[in-house]
Amino acid sequence: MDARGGERLLGMLEEAQVEAEVLEGIPDRLAKFVEPFTESILQAKQRRRAAEFIGGLLSDVERKNAESIAYRHDQERKEMQYFLGESRWEHQPLLIELARQVGRELGRPEGVIVFDPSSFPKKGTESVGVQRQWCGRLGKIENCQVGIFMAYASGVEHALVNMRLYLPREWAQDKARRRKCHVPREVKFQTRHALCLEMLEEAGHLLPHQWIAGDDELGRSSGFRRELRSRGERYLLAVPSNTLVRDLEAELPPPDGPGAPRKAPFVRADKWRESLPASAWTRIEVRDGEKGPLVVEVTTCRVQAKADGKRVGPEELFVVIRVQDESGAVKHDYYLSNAPPETPPPELARVAKAEHRIEECIQRGKSECGLADYEVRSWGGWYHHQTLSLIAAWFLNAELRAGKKNGPGFHLPATPRRHCSIAPRRLRLRRTDPRCLPLHPPLGTQSIRPLLSPQTPQLLGTSRVTATAVLEQ
């Protein structure tokens, strides 16, 4: 690490109470951490570049793209740009290893696999898959790329494990644009739901889980829910408030004469909710918040949903969860599930909360590991950058869990600048800007020396710390 990096490390120590030995082993831990991922890359130079790029994603550079990371390592930008955007190496083995590790470290039988699309606003029309489409980040239709992400959540932690780039039909059918962005021939147009099912097929067996969760873009599709049922998966999927449902538990007057029994009419989900008495809601304390317990209210009902405004679906469990935010506003979320009607409301609330964890994962990746900082246009470049970003985020996840195990002496402060506070409040941790972490060194080019004298403890801020080893250019 250069002098600039050393100054940032000192700044981190001044902000926090950190045991010196916690920081001391980071370079070695990072070097060892990347080995299982890079061993599937055939060329030694590419393995070295991958390790350097992951180190750069964890560094203090402002824009975590190939050019900035190359300069951070005092390298020519073209070599790093070529490695990321044009060189041929398979990203899939790295993602499989990631899912394997996440399943091993975080896996619990009651785990939840979560899917969620995330948009990346872009200028121009040359980047693969970019076009005017709904951009959730901006809340409107805008020029962007859309990635579909797969995450895993358990009582231990939550992490991103896989992703797909959504290639719009117009792109899939445009041979010239495909050729220019090096889209493989075997890649065809797939809906976002199909991409989720593909990831589930690829990595689901590595992630112990009891539930599948997702946002209303996924839940609104009766075909997606049908596919999950056919695979034996239990789901809790958000649906829009205008979803038409038929209450199968409604009390109806007897029929006037012979014939089919009467059925409740289809009504919008929000209108059904408005008709409920106060006694229909169950109060649940989900977890402790900074300002007291976080309480939600849940109600359930057996329903049939009308698919695509026409077909009537099978019996499903309709779940409505409401919560009051800090401003006093009440928010309602609507879900459909194939869980048994007797499923306890606290369990449904737990899964619904896990569904929101993927948003935290994506925000963590974007704010700390350069998930959205890529400046590549090709198909392979997008997948290379995303894969290495997910791996960098997993390293931070491991460090966070290790810090938790080390007890109250390990505190990571909130970061200034781009960082968003995303550590689960239940952990009661203050997190340091991960870009302060020492870089993984270019292999064979750097030595280790102590920044401070090991024999001379120094008082920094409110913490008495001893020396830590950092990497020197």
N, C-alpha and C positions, 0 to 999 in steps of 0.2 A: 504494500500500500504506500502511496506517495504521501508527501507532507499534507496535502489537502485532505486526503483520507484520514490521516492521523488526527488532524484538527477536528474533523467531524466525529471521530471516535471519542475524543476528549469531551466534545460537546454533549455527546450521548451520556457519557459517564457523569457529567455535571448535572444532567437532568434527572438521573435515576440513581437508585440504590442498587448497585449491581455487584455481585460477587465477582472478583477478577477472574476466577477459574471458569466462570460461565462463558465469558467472551474469549478466553484464552484459546479454547479449542475449536473455534468456529472455522478457521481455514482448513484445518485437518478434517473436521466433520464434513465440510462441504465437498472436499476432494473425494472423501470416501463415499459420500452420499451419491454422487453422480455416476460412480462406476457401474452399478447394475443397469443403469439406463444406457450409457454410452457403449457398453460392451457389444451391443447388437450392431453398432455402426462399424463397417468393415475397415475403413481406412483410418490409420492412426491420426492423420492430420485432421480429419473430420471429427474424430472423437475429441481431440484437443480443442477444436473450435467450439464444439457443443458445450464443453465444460467452461470455456471462457465466456461464452454467450450467457450461460446460466449465471455465472458470477457477475456479469454485467447487469443482468436483470435484477440482481440483488444489491447493486451498487448505488451510488449517489448521483448518477447521471440524470439529467432532467428528462430527456426524451430517450426512452430505452429501445432504440432501434439499432440496426446493424452499424450504421455510421458512428453514432455516439459511443456505442460499446467498443468499437474498434479503436477510436481515439482514446477511450478510457484505458485501453491496454497498450497505448502507444503503437498501434498497428495501422497499416494501410486499410482504408475503409473498403476497397474493392474486394479484398480477399474475404472479409466477413460478409459483405453483401452477396458475394458469389456463393459462399457456404450456405447462407440462409435462403436465398431466392432461386438459385439455379442448380447447385450441386445435387446429385442424386443420392439420397439416403432415405430409408424407410422410417417414417415416424410411427407406424402402427406398433412395432415391438416395444417402443418406449411407452406408449399409452397402455399397452397390456401390462407392462411391468408396474406402471403407476397404479392401475386398478388392483393388481395383485398386492401391492404394498398397502394401499388404502384398506382393502378388505382384511388384510392381516392385522393392521394396527388399529383400525377404527371399527372393524366388523363386529356386529352384535346381531343376534337372531331377529330382533325387532327393528333393524335398520330400515331406512327409507331411501329409495332411489328417486331422485328428483330431476325432472327435465325442465328446461326453460330457454327460450330464445333470447338473445341479446344482440342489439344492433350496434354498428360501428359507423358513425357518420363519415362520409367521404366526399371529397370534391373531385370532379371529373368523372369520366366514364370508362377508364382503362383498367381499373382494378377488377379482378375476377369476381363475378357475382354482384357487382354494384349496380343499383338502379333505384329509381324512385319507388319506395315501398314504406310500409309503416315502420317508423323509427321510435321505439319505445323510449330511448334515451332522451329524445327531443319532444316526444309526445305528439308527433304529427307525421304525415307522409313526407319523407325527405330522401335525398340521395344517400344511400347507405348500403353496407353489407350486413348480412344477418348470420350469426352463428347460433347453432343449437347446442346447448351445453348439458352435460350429464354430471350430476353431483351425487355424493353419498353423505347421508347424515345419520348419526347415531348419538347415543348419550355421551360419547367420548368427544367427538368433534365433527366437523363437516369439511368436505373438500371436493373440488372439481376433479373428475376422473377421465372425461372424454369430451369430444366436441365434433361437430360437423359444420361445414360451410353450406348454407342453403344456396343452391344454384337455381335461380328463377327459370321458368320454362323458356323465356325469350333467350336467355343465355345458353341453355342446354341445346337449343335448336340452331344456334348461330355458329356455324363451323369456323368462320374467320376469327371470331372473338375467342372461341375455345382454343384454336391453334395458337393464337398470340399469347394467351395466358397459360398455355401448356396444361389444359384440362385433359386428363387421361381419357382415352377412347371409351373405356368401359363405364365411365361415369354418365349416368342418365339422369333425367329429371326425376326428383323424388320430393314428395310433400314433406313438410316438417315432421309430420307424424311418422312417416316412413323412416325418416332419419333417426328418430327416437327409438323406434323398434329395432333398427339396425344396430344401434349402440347397445341396446338391451341384450340383443343376441350375442354381441361380441364380448361384453364385459359383465353382464348381469350375474353369471355363474361365479364370478370372482368376488362378488359383494353380497355377503349374507343380508337378506332383506325380507321384510314381511309386507312392505307397501311400495306402491308406485305413486308418486305425486307429481303435479304439474299445474301450470297456470291455465286460465280460461281459454287461451288459444288452443290448447291441447284438449281440454275437457269438453269443449263444444262439439267435438267430432264424435259422433256415435260409432263410426267405424273404428276409431282408435280405441275406444272403450271396449268394443266388441273383440278386437284383436287381443287386448290384455286379458279379457275373460277366457278366450280360447287358449291362452298360454298358461292359464292357472295363476295369473297374477292378481293380487288384491290392490285396488286403486282407490285413491281419494283425489279427484281431479276438480279443480275450480271450473265453474261455468259462469257465463254472463248472467246478469240480473234479469234479462228478458227471456231466459230459457222457459219454455212451456212445460209445466209439470201437472200431472193428475194425482191428487191426493188419494191414496188407496186406503187411508184410515178414516176418511171423512164419514160422518154419520149422514146417511141419506134416507129420505122417506121411502117407504115400501112402494113397489110398482103398483100402478092402478089396475093392472090385469095381468094375464099370462104374457110371457115373453122374457126377453133377456133382462137381468137385473139392471137397475139404474147405475150409472157411473158418474163420478164427479167430473165436471168440465175441466178442460185444460186452462190454467191461468199462468200468468207470468210469475216467476220465482219471487220477485220483490212484492207483488201484490198478495201472494200467498202469505208471505212473511208479515205483511202489514195487518193481516186479519187475525194474527195469533193473540191469545190472551197472555197476560204477564206470567201466568203459571206455567206456560209452555217452555220457559227457558230454564236451563241449568247453569248455575254459576260455578266457574272452575278457576282456581288459582294456578296459572301456568308456571310461573317462576317468579323469583324476587327481582324487582327492578330497582333502579337507583332511588326512585321516589316512593318505594313501597311495592307491595305485591302487584303483579300484573294479572288482572282478572278478566276473563272472557266469559261470554254466555253462549251456550250451545243449545240448539233444538234440532230434532231429527224427525223424519217421517218417511214411510214407505211410499214411493211414487212410481209412476211411469213418466218418462220424458218423451216429448215428441221430437223425433230426429228430423232435421232439415225441414221443419215445418210441416211434415207429411207423415212419415212412418212413426208408428208408436213402438217405443222400445220396451225391453223387458223390465221387470220390477228392479228398482235400484233404491238405495238409501240416499235420501236428500238431506243434506246437512247445511245448516246456516249458523255462522259464527259471527257474533258482533262484539266489538270492543270499542271502548271510549278512549280517544287519544288525549294528549296533554291539554289541547285547546278545548276539550269538552265535546268535540264532534264525535258522533257515533258512526262507525264504519261496519258494513255488513259484507261478509264474503259467503258465496254460495258454492256448494260442492255436490257432486254425484259420486257414489261409491257402490261397489258390489259387496261390501262388507255385510255381515249378518245384522239384522235390525237390533239385536241385543248388544251390539258393540258398545262398550262404555263411552260416554261423551268425553271423559278425560283422554282416552286413547285417540279419539278423532281430533281433539284439540292439539294433541302432541304431533300428529302427522301433519296437520294443517300448518303448525309452526315450523316443522321441518321443511315444508314446501317453500317457505320464505327464506330458508337458510341459503339456498342457491343464489339468491340476490346478494347476500353478504359475501359469498364465495367469489362471485363475478366482480363485485366492487373491490374486494381484496386484491384480486388479480390485476384489475385495471389501475388501482391506486398504488400498488406496491411492487408489482412484477411486470409491468409494461404490457399487459394483455392487449391494450388498445393502441400501443405506440408503434406498431409495425408500419413500415413504409415499403411494403412489397406488393407487387401486383399479380404475381403468378399463383396458381393453385398450390403448388408445392411450397412456395414461400409462406403462404398463409398458414398452412398446416405445420410447417417447421417452427414458425414463430409461436403459434398457439401452444404447440406441444411443449416447447422449452419453457414457456411462461407457466404452464400448469405444473411442470416439474419444480420450477423455482418456488411457486406458491406452496407446493407440498413440503419443500424444505423449511419454509417459514412455519408451516403448520407443525412440523416435527419439533422445531426449536421452541415454539410456543408451548407445546405439551411437555417438553423437557423442562422448561422454565417453571411450569406449574408443579411438576414433580419435585423441583428443587425447593419448594416451599416459599414462605413469605419474603425471603431475602431476594427473590428475583422479581423485579418490577420493571416493566417496559412502559415508558411514558408515551403519551399521545404525541404524534408527529405534527410539526407545522407543515406548511406548504400543501402538497397534494393529498396527504393522507386523510382518510375518513375513518372515524372511530368505528371499527367493525368487530372488535373482539366481543364475544358474547358477554353481556354484563354479568352473567352468573359466575364467570371466571374471576371477576374482580381484579383484572390485570390492567396495568397501564402499558401501552405498547410503544416501542421505539420505532422510529422511521426505519424500515428494513433496508433502505438504501444506504444506511450507515454501516451495514455489515461489510466486513472485508471481502474483497473480490477473491474468487478462485483464481490462482495465478496461472499464467501460461506455463504449461508443464516444462520443467527443466530450466526456467529462465529467472526464477526468483529465489531469494533466500529469506530466512526468518530471523528477526532480531527483536529484542524487547523494546517497546516504545518508552516504558518507564523502567527505572532500576528495580529489579525484583527485591532488592534488600531495603528499598526506601519507600515505605507506604506514603501516599500523598493524600491530603484531604481535598476532595473535589465535591463541591456542593455540600450536601448533608451526608455524604457517604465516605467512609474510609476504605479505599481500595488499594490493592497492590498492583504490581505491573501486569500487563497482558502482552502477549506476543502478537505482532501484526506483520503483514507481508510488506516487504520493501521491494521497490522496483529494482 
